[in-house]
Amino acid sequence: MKKHLKILFAAALMVLVALAVSGCMSASADDLYALPQFSDDYIQLQGLINRILESGAEYAAPTAGSYRQAIQQEDVDGDGKKEAIAFFNFLGSDRPLRIYIFRLNDGAYEEAAVIEGEGTGIESIGYLDMDGDGAMEIAVGWQLSSGINMLSVYSLKGYQVSQVINTDYTEFSICSLDSQYNSSVLVLRISPAELTGEAEIYSMTDETEIVISSCRLTNGIEALLRVRNMQLADGKNAVAVESSFNGSGIVTDILTVRNGQLQNITMNESAGVSSDTVRSYSVYCRDINGDDVLDMPVLVSLPSFSENVSYYMIEWYSYYSTGAKAHICTTYNNTSDNWYMVLPDDWIGNITVRRESSNSGERSIIFSMVDEEGRNSGDFLAIYALTGDNRAERATYDGRFVLLAEEDTIYAASILMDGTELGLSISPELVRENFHIIYSEWITGET
């Protein structure tokens, strides 16, 4: 126990020093060296956990998903007070994996329930209210062995552990796709050997009856890449399942519930593939225009003046729950330099691009007009990614203007030809407005 208190003391001291250095608090030297004050219930909880550790257990935090802490807090019983949930592995035991739930009672934590499981670890965990009673069910992904996972969902009414769902899975997601029910569990399974997959959604009625609906995923998928809850253009909830496809591509299946049934609204039933969402370029769904609707990328080839290089623009579409789609915008994405440009409508069908670089820390994309026969009829815009010590000087060289300055890179542009000569809308203001950085997305448990 002394060891754990020393660790807690060191962590608290670091926080206090950081606050002082940042100017977030005003304190004397004596204040800085004062012992941190932990609440009595926290110290008492640590004592309960230490006794479990001293009995031969070790922490077994979930390895994937949004909840990866070894000790978590969640209002499990819906009374407004958060319980503490701790994850352990009792090595050598028949059921080594255990999840302890501690409730706060009269200012002190006490053990309220224990969930036991078999396997090598806890893959992920989720909290959801399936029957709308205000209390949480706990979804636990047990890792039985490499590549074999079992999902169990437990009801904890009155802190009595009762298993309500038990099924194998590749990935699972907590979602709410059907307004008839509360939160549900979407289970995804793929077979790398057969290149097939399926989705099942588990919901619960107010009378605690489990309702199951399923649909197919695209044939030819090899591995799940991203699973994201999303909103459709008509306001319905959905889940976007993005998978590696046929060796080098990506495909997206969009799943939602219609008329009480789980449906893959992008699936071409005759082909068994979500044909419209297949692409060879590593670009994922995203909310491209900030309207809280996840948009789908579709690649469109641009004319190329080199036999060895291909360039693409991306058409972005939003989907409705019927499977219909609407065009949102068109972009050119430069993933090497982490930026994209929204292309004005009068550019579409009239332009191409090429990449140029130098040894002086200067990389550029040149936008060019193409004539009816696909030939270059004039360069009109260059966008630069500038690095190196003299990047600020080069950002304003020869008519260039700055788009964005980051820590190690300055993005700049240069209009090479008057837009009126080309019949294109182009100005520094338009380029600045349509230029955006591609920021890395942190989606826990996904690549």
N, C-alpha and C positions, 0 to 999 in steps of 0.2 A: 504493500500500500504506500509506503514511503516513496518508492520509486515513481509511482504514478502522480503523487502530489508534487514531487520535484519537477516532473514534466509539466504539470499544470502551472506551477509557479513560474517556470521559465517562459512558457508561452504567454502568460499574462504580463510578465515583465516586459517582454518584447513589444506587446501591444501598447503598454504605457509609454515606453520610450519612443515608439513610432509616432504616437499622438503628440508627444511633447515636441519632437523634432519638426513635425509638420505644422506646428502652431495651432493645433486643434484644442489644446488645453494649456492652461497657465498653472504652473506648479513650481514650488521651491525645490531645491536639491533634496531636502528631507522628504518631501512628498514623493519624489521619484524613487527613493529607496524604501518606501513603505511597503509592507507586505500586501499583495492583492487580496481583496476581500471576496471570498466565494460565499454564495448563499448556503444556508444550512442544508436545504434540500438537495443542492448539487453535490455537496460533500457526502451526504448520506447516500445518494445514488451511486457515487463513485465507490463507496464502500461496498455496496451490493455487487457491483460489477467486479471489483477486485476479488471478492470471495469466489465468484465464478471462475475467474482466471486462475486463482490459486488452487482451484480444485482440479486443474489439468486442462482447462479449455484454452483456446486461443481465439482472437478475433477472426471473423470470417465475413468481411464486408462483401456485399454484392459486387460483381466484377463488370457489370454492364448496366445500361439504363440510366435513368435520371437520378436515382437514389443509390449512392455508392458509399455512404458513410457507414462506419462500423456501429455507430450509435446515432439513431435518428429520432426526431420528434414528430408526432402526428396525433391529431385528436381522433383516436380510434372509436371511442364510444359516443362521440357527438355531444359531450357535455360542456364544451367550450374550453376544456383544459387539455393540454397536450400530454399524451403518454410518451414514455421513452421506450424505444424499440432497439434492442441490441442483438447482434448476430455473432454466433460462436460456433466453433468446431471442436467437438470432444473427440480427439484422435483415439482410435482404437475401439470406440463404442459401436454397437450395432446400428444405432441411429445417431450418427455423430453431429449432424447439423441441427442447431437449435436456435430459435428466435424467441428471446425473452421480451415480454411486454410488462413494463413497470408503470403502475398508475400512481398518481399523486393523491394521497388521502390524508387529510388533516395536516398538511405541511410536510409529509414524509412519503417517500416512494416505497411501494411494496410490490412484490411480484404478483401479477394478476393472471398471466397465462403464459404458456410455453408451447410453441409450435415445433414439432420434431420432424426431421426429414432425413432421407438417405442420399448418398452421393458424395462427390468430391468437393462440391462447393455450392454456393448460392449464386446463380447467374444474374438474376435481376429480381426486383421487387416493385410492386405497384400498389397504390391505395385507391379504392373506389367504393362508391355507394351504389350498389346494384339494385336494391329494392326501395330506395328513397326514404328510408327510415331515419336518416341522419347519422347512422353509425357506418363505419368503414368495413368493407371486406378487404382482406389482404391477399394479393396475388403474388405467389412465390414461384420463381423459376428455379427448380432444382437441377443442378448439373450432375447427371448420373455418371457420365464418362465423357470422353472427348467426342463432341458432336452429338451427344444424346442428352436432351433436356426434357424435363417433365414439369408441366405447369399445374400447380394446385392453387385453388382459390378457397380461402377459409372465411367462414362467418365467425364473428366473435361476440355474438349477442350474450350479454351477461358474463362476458369473458369465458364462455364455454367454446372451446375450439371445435368447429364442425366443418369438415371438408365438403364443399358444394360443387366443385369442378375439379377434374383430374384428367389431364390429357397431354400427349406429347406435343412438342412445338419446335419450330426453328427460331421464330421470334414472336413476341406478343406485344400488343399495344392496348393501352386504356383509351377508350374513345366513347363518343356519344353520337351514334349515327341515326338512331330511330327515336323520334319524339315520343313514341309510345312507352319507352322504357327510360331508365336513368342511365348511369354509366354502364358500359359493356366492356367485354374483353374480346379483342380481335386476335385470333390465333392464325399464324402463317406457318405453313409447312412446305418445304421443297424437297425434291428428290434429285440430288446431283447426278445420280446414275441414270435416271429416266428423263431428266430435264423437264420435269413437270412440277406443278405446285398447286396448292389450294389454300383458300382462306375460309375460316369459320368464325362466326361471331356468336358469343355467348351472352345472353341477356337474362334478366330475372324479373318476373312479375312481382307485384306487390304481395302476392301470396307465396313468394319465394320459390316459384316453379321456374326451372331453367328452360329457356327457349333457345334453340340453335338453328342457325341458317348458314349456308355455305355457297361458295362459287369457285370457279377455276381461276388460276393465274395463268399468265401467258406460257404457252409451250415453248421450251427452249431456254428457260432461265436456269442459270447455273448457281447464283448466289444472291442473297439479298444485300443491297447496298445501303438504302435509306428507307425508313418507314416514317412517314410524317402525317400527323393530323392536319387537315386542311379545310378550307371553306370553299364551296363552289360558288359560281356566279349568281345563282338564285338563292344563296343564303344557306343551302343545305350543307351539313357536315359530311366529310369524306375522309378517306385515308389514301395517300399516295404511296404506292409500293414500287420502289425503283430497284431494278435488278440488273445484274450483268447478263448479257444475252448473246448466245451463239459465238462465244469466243472473244469478240472484240467490241460489242455494242452495249447499249443501255436501253432498257424498255421500262415504261411506267404503266402500271395498272392502277386505275382510280376506282376505289371501292366505296360504295355508299349503299344505303338501304332504301328500296322503293317498294311500296305496297307490302311492307313487312318482310321482304326478302333481300338478302345481301346480293348485290349485283356488281359486276365489273363493267362499268359504263364505257370503258375504252376498248373492250374486247371485240374483235371481229370474230363472230362465232364460227363462221365457216372456215376461217384460217386458224382459229385457236390462238391468235396473237393480237395484242393491242398494236395493230400495224401503224397507226398514225403517230405513235409515240416512240417508235424505234429510231435510234440515232447512233452513229458511230463516234460522235464527238462527246467528250466527257463533260457535259453540262447538265445540271440537275434542275428540277422544278424550283421556281422561286416566285415570290411576289414582286414582279418586275415594275409595277406602277404604284405600289403602296396602297392598294385598296383592300388589303387583308385577304385577297383571293390568291391562292397558289396558281401560278401560270405554267403552262406546258411549253417547252422549247421544241421547235421543228426546224431542222437544218435545211437551208437552201443554198445550193452551190453558186458561187460567183464566178464570172469569167476569169480565167487565169492565163497569164502571158508566159508561164513556165510550165513545162511538162512534168516537173518534179514536185510542184507545190500546188496544193488545193486550198482555197479559201472559201469560207461560208459566212453567210449572214444567218441570223436566227429569227424566225417568226415565232412570236409568243401568243398563245391562245389560252383563254379561260374556258372552263367546261361547266355545263349545266348538269343537273342530276338526270336529265333525259339522255345525256350523251352528246347533245349538240354542243358546238364550240363557237366562240367568238374571237376574232382577231383583236389583239390588244396593241401591239407595237412590233417594230422590227429593230434588231440591234446588230451591231458588229462587236464581237467579244474578242478581246486580246488577252487570253488567259496567261500568256507568258509574262506580260507586264501588269496584269491585274487591273485592267480597265475595260469598260465597254462604252459604246456610243449608241444612243438612240438615233436611228436614221430617219430623217424627215421623209414624208410620203413621196415628195417629188424626186428623192434620190433612188427610190426602189426601182430596180430594172434598168437603171442608167449608170451604175457605178461598178467598180471593182476595187480591190486593194492589193497592195504588195508590201512586204517587209523589207526594211533596209536597216543596216547596223554598221557601226564603226568601232574601232579599237579604243575610242576615247570616252567610253561610257555613254554612248548615245545610240538609242534604238528608236526606230520610227516606223509608223504605218502610214503609207501614202495612199490617199483616196484619189481615184482617177475616174474620169468620164469614159464611157465606152460608146462607140457608135453602133449603128444597126447591125453591123457585121461583127461586132464583138471586139473591135480594135480600140486601143487606147487613143482617145482624142484629147487628152490633156489632164495633167495632175492639178488638183484644185485644193487639197488640204493635206497637211502633214501633222500627225500627233506624235510627240516625242516623249520618251521616258529617259530622263537625264540623271546620271549618277556621277560621282567623282567630286573632287574638291572645288572645281570651277563650274559646277552645274548651275549655280545662280546666275553667273555671267552668261552662260550659253542659253539660259532660258529666255533671255530678252534679245538675243543676237538676231540681227537681220530681220526685224519685223515680227519676231515670235512674241507670244503673250502667254502668261502663266495660267494654267488651268487649276492646278492644285500642287501644293508643296507638302510633302511628307518628310519624315525624319531623314531618310537616305535617298529619296528620289523626288525630283521635281518633274511634273507633267506640264508640258507646254505644247502650243500649237502654232501653226503658221498657215495663213490663207494664201495659196499659191496662185490663184486666178480669181478674178472678179466673178461672182456668181451670176451677174446679169449677162455676162458673155455666154454662160453655159445654160441659162434658164433654170438655175438651181437656187434655192433659198440657202444662203450661207452668210454668216457674220460672226465676229468674235462672241457676241452675246448668245447666239444660237449654239455655238460649239460649247461654250461654258455650261449652258443650261442642259445640254444633252449628254455631256461627259460625266461618267460615274466610275467610281472605284469598285472593283470586285473584292469585297471583304470575305475572308475565310469565315464560313459559318460553323459555330460550335453547336453540334447536335449530338447530344450525349449518346455514346454507344454506336454512332454511325460514322462512316468515313466520308 
